[in-house]
């Protein structure tokens, strides 16, 4: 599909801890049950130009019998932060980031509210007391600050981060909580990438790292932690999704994740991410922005999302639809913004914003298409007997687990994803 990019995204603001440098090509997938690497990786401070990552391999898992069961992607409304639960069709799950620290200094009530929303929604969305994997894209409070509260009462299979800044209090607290939950600690770094969960015939999880960390990640008086983000690609048959954390333009230029259907918009849709080149490389068809509302909590200092970025995403995905996203026009510094600097930017209908839409729950059956689930239902308003997304609609029969049976038969299966047709 040919896409036109009329906007070149310029650099604006970064989030609280920053850092970046070019990473190496993704290593072959490895099962998470191999011995964990817990030591901080050896990091070069060389000023050499970072090497580009190798071109992305083919990710499609498109056997004729592939797919059918739902994969659910749940973007929680955690304000100015990120937390996404991916429930795989085989029952495994992975949480990408854990939102903000409820006690972040100078944030107050908003940070507490964001964390409470996550804690209220996660148990129902997860449906169990076990997380198979927790993937921390980078070491910033709005991505890992919620780890201790999220893991309280849960068991965790493995915890993944970039291994940086391990002496900082918030990072140590998150890793200690992971260890207390029974998790292995695994460091993802250029040249040493481990798949968070083993691949199956239908599902593949691939760390996306550069050949070396960008200079911004490693050097300077205040390294940019955003540029040390460890991206994660998930493929389910013909459906693909990419989580980039807060990756900015420099890191985006050093990775090649390939085409993806669904994109987690980097750095809360700041003007320093989602460059024209990156959108050309990834060619997303759906996108989700996780950010706070205008002047809400810490977003008062960042003013996300940015008008220029929403416009670029809309152009890339196919043009404006029927909705708008309130965005900062960037015509003044964020700290001097006034209400008239926030504009209703026309957006494609396949772009969602947690600030506008609240929790965004998307479902795919592996066919390359995603639909939003609202109020526990699927795109057509039906729900499976388990309360989740519908995977099979029973028109002249009744739901029983993940399939349909004759009306006269007795169902002996536990609730599943099959649903009764709506009238």
N, C-alpha and C positions, 0 to 999 in steps of 0.2 A: 504494500500500500504506500502510495507516495504521500509524504507529509511535508507541509511547508512551514518553515520556521521564520517568522519575521522579527523575532525579538532576540536580542543578545543580552543575556542576564549579567548584570554588573555586580561587583562585590559590595556588600553592605555590612550588616552586623553579624557577629558570631555569638554563640551562647557562652555560658559561664566558663567552664574550663575549656581551653582550646588546644589543638595540636594537630599535626599532620605531616606526612611524608609518603613517598610512593611505595606501595607494597608489591610483593612478588606474585608470580602466577600461582593459581590454585593448585595445591598438591592433590594427588589422587585421593579419592574418598577413603576414609578409614573408619572402622567401627569404633564407636565411642567407648566400648568396653575394653579397648586396649589400655595398657597402663597409662594413667593420667600424667600429663606434664604440668607440674605445678610451679616450677621455677620460672622466674622472669626471663624472657628470652634475651639473648645477646643482641643489643641494638647498636647499629653503627651510627656514628655521628658524622660520617663522611659527607663532604659537600658535593660528591659526584652526582651527576644528573641521574634521577631514578629511572630504572628500566621499565618499559611498558610490560604489562602482564600479557601473557600469551593469548591469542584469540580464543574466544569462548568455544568450547566443544559443543557438539550437538547434544541438546538436552531432551529432545522429544522422546516420550515413552508411548508410542502410538500403536501398539498391537491392536488387532481388530477387536479383541475382547477386553481391551483396557477401559477402565472407568465404570461409571454407573452409580457407585455409592458417593455420597456427598463428602466433600472436603470443605470445612468451614474456616473462615478467616474473620476473627472478631477483633476489630479495632476498638479498644475501650476509650471512652471519653475521659482522659486523664488531664485535661487542660493543656498547659504548656509542657508537654512531655510526650512519651510514647510507651504504649504497652499493647501488644497484639498476641492473641492466642490463636494458634493454628491447630485445628483438630484434623488429623489425617484420617482417610477413609478406613484404615486398618485399626483404628482405635488409639493409636499413639498420639502424643501431643507435644507441642513445643511453645514456650512463651518467649516472645521477642521483646526484651526490655520490660521494666517493671514500674515505670512512671516515677514521679517525683517523691522526694523525702518529705513526709508530712510535717517535719520540724525544720525545714530549711530556713536558715536565718533570713529575716527581713521579708519573708513571704506571708507568714501569718495564716489567716483563715482560708484563703484559696488553696494553698498546698494541702492543708488538712482535708478540705472538701474533695479535692481531686483524688487523694489517696483513699478516702472513704468510699468514693464511687467505685473505685477499682475493687476494693475489698468486698463490697456488696455484690458486685456483678460476677466476679471471677468464680466463686464456688458453683453457681448454677451453670455458667458457661463451661467449666471444666468437667463437672459431673463426677468427680472422684477426688480422692485425697492425694493423688500422685501426679506430679509433673515429670514427664520423661526427660525434658531438657529445658534449660533456661539459657537463652542466648543474649548476652549483653553487648550491644553494638559498640559502645564506647563508654569511657569512664566519666560521664557527666551525671550530676545529681538528678536531672529530669529523666534519665534513662535507667539508672540503677538505684536511686535513692529509696524506692519503694520495696527493694528486695527483702529486707528483714520482716516487714509487715506481711508481704505477700506469702513468704515461705512459712510463716508461723502456722503450725498445724498441718503442713504438707510434707510429704517426702519428695525428694528430688533425685533424679537419676544422675544428671551431669550438669555442670555449670561451665559456661564458655565465656571468656572475655579475651581482651587483647594483651593482658599481662602487664599493662603499664601502670605506673604511679601506685604501686602496691603498698606504699607506706602511708598514703593519705587515709584519713580516718574513715570517710564514707565508703571508700573502696574496700578497706579492710573489714568494715562492718558487714558489707554485703557478702563478701567471701566467707566470713565466719558464719553467717546465717546459712549459706549454702552448705558448708561443711556440717553444720549442726543438723541439716535436713538429710544428711546421708549422701551428699553428692560428691562425685569426682570433680576436681578442678582441672579444666583443660584450657591451655593458652593457645589462641589462634594468632599466628603471626606470619609475615611473608616467608615463604619457603617451608612452613610447618603448619599446614591446614588440616583439620580433622572434621569429617562430616559429623554433625551432632547426633544423627541417628542413622543406622544402617539402611542402605537402599533396599528396595524390594522391586518386583517386576513392574510395579505401577508408580512408585514414589521414589524420588531422589532428592536429597538435600545437599547443596553444594556451597561451601564457603567461597566468597568472591573477594579475593585480596589482590593487591598490586604486587609487582615484583620486589618492591622495597617500599618502606614507608616514605611518604612525601617529606620534603624538607620541613614543611610547616608543622608536621607532626613531631619532629625530633628536635628542632633547633629554635633559637631565638630566646628572648627574655621571657616570653610567655608562649610556649608551644601550643598549637591548636589541636586539642583532643578530637575535634570533629573530623580532622583529616587522618585520624587513626581508627576511623570506624571500620568494623568488620561486617561487610555486607553478607547477606544470606539469600541464596536462590532456592526455591522449592518448586519441583516439577511433579505434577500428577497427570500422567498420560499427556494430553494435549494442552493442559492448563499449567501456567507458570506464574510465579510471583517473585518479587524482589524486594527485600528489606535493606535499606541503605543506612539506617540510623541518621546521623547528621553529616554524612559525606558532603563535602563542598566541591567546588569546581575543580580544584587541583587533583583530588583523589578520584573524582569522576573521570578525569582524563586518563587515569592510569589503570582503570579496570575495564574489562569488556565482558559484561555478564550475558551478552546476547539479547535477542528479542524476548520481551516478557509481556504477558497479558496484563498483569496487575502490578502497579508500582506503588510502594510506600514512598511518598514524596519526601525527599531528603531535607533535613534541617527545618522541618515545620513550614516548608515552602518559603524559605528566606530567599533573598535576591542573590545569595552566594551559592545556591545549589540549583539543580535541574537545569543545567546549561543546555543550550541548543544542541551541542555536540552529543551530550549524554542522552538527550531525548531522541536524537537520531539513531544512536546506537541501540537503545532499548525498545523504541517503538511501542510504548505502552498503549493499551486500549482502555484501561481502567486505572484510576489513581485515587488514593486516599491521603488527605492532609490531616495530620494530628497537631493541633495547636490550641492555645488559649483564645478566649474572646478578646476584643480590643481592650487594652489596659487592664486585663484580668491578671492579678498576681504578677508573676515574673514576666509575663508577656508585655507588661507596661514598659519594659526595657528593650524589647526585641521587635515588637510590632509585626508579628507574623499572623497570617501569610502576607506576602507582598503582591501587589497588583501585577507587576511585570512577570512574576512567576506563574500566577494563575492564568494570565493571558497566554504565556508560552505553552503551558500544559494543555489549555483548551485548543490552541492551534494544532498541537501535536496529535491530540486524540481525535480531532475531526471537526472542530468548530463549536461555537456556542449553541447551547440548548435552551431549555426553558427556565433555568435557574441561574442564580448569581451567588457569589461568595464574597462576603465583606472582606476587603483587603486594604492594606496600607499603601498609599500612592507613592511614598518615598520622596515627596517634594519638600520635606523638611526632616530634620533629625528626629529619630523616634522619641527622644526625650522631650521634644517640643511639639509633638503631634496634638492636634485638636480634632474634634469629631468630624469636621469636614475633610480631614485627610484620609478618612476611611470611606471607601467607595464600594458600591455594589458592582463587582466585576462580573460580566457575563461569563458563564462557565459551561463546559460540556456536562451533559447529564450523567456521564460516567465518571465524573469527579465528585467525590464526597469529602466533606469537611466535618470533623468532630465538633468544631465550634458551632457549626450550623445544624448538624444532623444528630449530635449526641453519639452514642455507640453506633458503629457501622459494622454490620454483620453481613458478610458476603459468602455465598455458597457456589461451588462448582461441582459438576459431576465428571470432570476430567475431559470435557469437550472443548476447552478453550474459552468458555463463556462463564461470566460471573453475574450473579443476580443478588440484589440486596434482600435480606430477610428482615422483615419488620414485625415487631411484637411476637417473635417466636415462629412466624410463618415463613413460607417460601415466597418467591416472587409473585405467585398467583394468590397468595393469602392463605394457603393451606399449611398445616403443620403435621409432622410425623407424630406417631402415638407416643414417642418419648419426649415431645415438646420441642424438638429441634427442627432443622430444615427437612422438607419432604423430599424423598428420593424416588418414590414410586406412588402415583396417584391411583387409587382403587375406585374405578367408576361404577362397575356393576358388581363389585365384590367388597370385602372389608379388609382393612389393614391388619396384618399379623406380623409383628417384628419388622423385617425389612422387605416383606413381600405382601401379596394379596391372596386371600383365600375365599372360597365360596361363602356366601352369607350364612348358610346352614351349618357350616363347620365350626368347631370350637378351637380357638387359638390357644396354643400352649407355649408360645414364644414370649419372651419379655418384650416390652415396648421397644419399637425401633423407628426407622425413618419412613416407613410406608404411611400414607395418609388417605383419608376418605376424600372423595371429590367434593368440591364446594358446589352448592346449588345456586 
